Amino acid sequence: MTSKKNRGGRRYMPYAFTEHEALQAANILKSEKATEMSIYVVRAFVQMRKELAISQEVLKRLAQIDKKLLEHDNVIEDLVHNLIPLLEESSPEKKPPMGFNP
């Protein structure tokens, strides 16, 4: 427990470190191995942030493509609805054959 019951706050130890907590640990721990590992952890956080940003951009682009496809679907549907009556009309009257008829 990290705080008193009646005072609010966290009641248990955290399961993970944030980027800032990793930096604080690196400042406190003076061994070379601790410094190496904290740098490794910070780099992992930076890489994870980049990957999340890229995935957000991809999701945004997919949403734009989906919107555009829906617009195209509506246009195609309107076009088909306008063409069906033209295709269903009876064939035009037969014209008399061309040329001289005695």
Stockholm file with secondary structure:
# STOCKHOLM 1.0

chainA/1-102         MTSKKNRGGRRYMPYAFTEHEALQAANILKSEKATEMSIYVVRAFVQMRKELAISQEVLKRLAQIDKKLLEHDNVIEDLVHNLIPLLEESSPEKKPPMGFNP
#=GR chainA/1-102 SS CCSCGGGCSCSSCCSSCCHHHHHHHHHHCCSHHHHHHHHHHHHHHHHHHHHHHHHHHHHHHHHHHHHHHHHHHHHHHHHHHHHHHHHHSCCCCCCCCSSCCC
#=GC SS_cons         CCSCGGGCSCSSCCSSCCHHHHHHHHHHCCSHHHHHHHHHHHHHHHHHHHHHHHHHHHHHHHHHHHHHHHHHHHHHHHHHHHHHHHHHSCCCCCCCCSSCCC
//
